[in-house]
Amino acid sequence: MKHLAEKLEKIVDFCDEHINSHVLLKNEDCLALLIALKKNQKMNEHISPVDAFIYVLEGEIIFHLNEENKQNYNIKKEEVFFFKAEEKHSITAQTDSKILVIRI
């Protein structure tokens, strides 16, 4: 693996047709993932097998936690949001947004 210094938000680009992502690191203990969502794009409901956090690099998202109970959190640029393993969640972009997801 080569060494590289680059701005995170430049590693993944927006795509009109779908959510775009780039895996920075993946092993048995950790996942670091960059995701780019255009305004109004939605990441479908899913479950993380481990605790995780989201850091918003650019834009604003709504983090829908357990959609049945309608717990919605607005997360803006430079904010971080932690959530537990096995919690159903989805994401909707309020504006063009780039996020860093870290599973720990």
C-alpha positions as CSV (number, residue, x, y, z in Angstrom):
1,M,0.0,0.0,0.0
2,K,1.4,3.4,-1.0
3,H,1.2,6.5,1.2
4,L,-1.1,9.2,0.0
5,A,-2.2,12.5,1.4
6,E,-5.4,13.8,-0.2
7,K,-8.5,15.7,0.9
8,L,-11.2,13.1,1.7
9,E,-14.0,15.0,-0.1
10,K,-12.0,14.8,-3.4
11,I,-11.7,11.0,-3.3
12,V,-15.4,10.3,-4.1
13,D,-17.5,12.2,-6.7
14,F,-21.3,12.7,-7.0
15,C,-23.3,10.6,-9.4
16,D,-26.8,11.5,-10.6
17,E,-27.8,7.9,-11.2
18,H,-26.9,6.4,-7.8
19,I,-25.1,6.8,-4.5
20,N,-21.3,6.7,-5.0
21,S,-18.9,5.2,-2.5
22,H,-15.3,4.4,-2.0
23,V,-13.8,2.0,0.6
24,L,-10.8,3.5,2.3
25,L,-10.1,0.6,4.6
26,K,-11.7,-2.8,5.1
27,N,-10.6,-5.6,7.3
28,E,-12.1,-8.0,9.9
29,D,-12.1,-5.3,12.6
30,C,-12.9,-2.0,10.8
31,L,-14.5,-0.4,7.8
32,A,-13.9,3.2,6.6
33,L,-16.2,4.2,3.8
34,L,-16.7,7.5,1.9
35,I,-20.2,8.1,0.5
36,A,-21.4,10.9,-1.9
37,L,-25.1,11.5,-2.1
38,K,-26.8,14.0,-4.4
39,K,-29.6,16.1,-2.9
40,N,-32.7,13.9,-2.2
41,Q,-30.8,10.6,-2.8
42,K,-31.6,8.0,-0.1
43,M,-29.6,5.1,1.2
44,N,-32.1,2.4,1.9
45,E,-32.7,1.1,5.4
46,H,-30.1,-1.4,6.6
47,I,-28.3,-2.6,9.7
48,S,-24.7,-2.3,10.7
49,P,-23.3,-5.4,12.4
50,V,-21.1,-3.2,14.7
51,D,-21.2,0.2,16.3
52,A,-20.4,3.0,13.9
53,F,-20.3,6.7,13.4
54,I,-20.9,9.1,10.5
55,Y,-18.9,12.3,10.0
56,V,-20.4,14.8,7.5
57,L,-17.6,16.2,5.3
58,E,-19.9,18.3,3.1
59,G,-23.6,19.1,3.0
60,E,-26.5,18.0,5.3
61,I,-28.2,14.7,5.8
62,I,-31.1,13.3,7.7
63,F,-30.2,10.1,9.6
64,H,-33.4,8.0,10.0
65,L,-32.9,5.7,13.0
66,N,-35.4,2.9,13.3
67,E,-37.9,4.3,10.7
68,E,-40.8,2.6,12.5
69,N,-40.3,5.0,15.4
70,K,-39.5,8.0,13.2
71,Q,-36.4,9.1,14.9
72,N,-34.8,11.6,12.5
73,Y,-31.5,13.5,13.1
74,N,-30.3,16.4,11.0
75,I,-26.5,16.1,10.7
76,K,-24.6,19.0,9.1
77,K,-21.1,19.6,7.8
78,E,-18.4,18.9,10.4
79,E,-20.9,17.1,12.7
80,V,-20.5,13.5,13.9
81,F,-23.3,11.0,14.8
82,F,-22.7,7.7,16.7
83,F,-25.1,4.8,16.5
84,K,-25.1,1.2,17.9
85,A,-24.9,-2.1,16.1
86,E,-28.1,-3.7,14.9
87,E,-30.1,-0.5,14.7
88,K,-32.1,-0.1,11.5
89,H,-31.2,3.1,9.8
90,S,-31.3,5.0,6.4
91,I,-29.9,8.3,5.2
92,T,-31.4,11.0,3.0
93,A,-29.3,13.9,1.6
94,Q,-30.9,17.3,2.2
95,T,-28.2,18.8,0.0
96,D,-25.3,17.4,-2.1
97,S,-23.4,15.6,0.7
98,K,-20.3,13.6,1.4
99,I,-20.0,11.5,4.5
100,L,-17.4,9.3,6.1
101,V,-18.7,6.1,7.8
102,I,-16.5,4.3,10.3
103,R,-17.5,0.9,11.7
104,I,-15.7,0.2,14.9
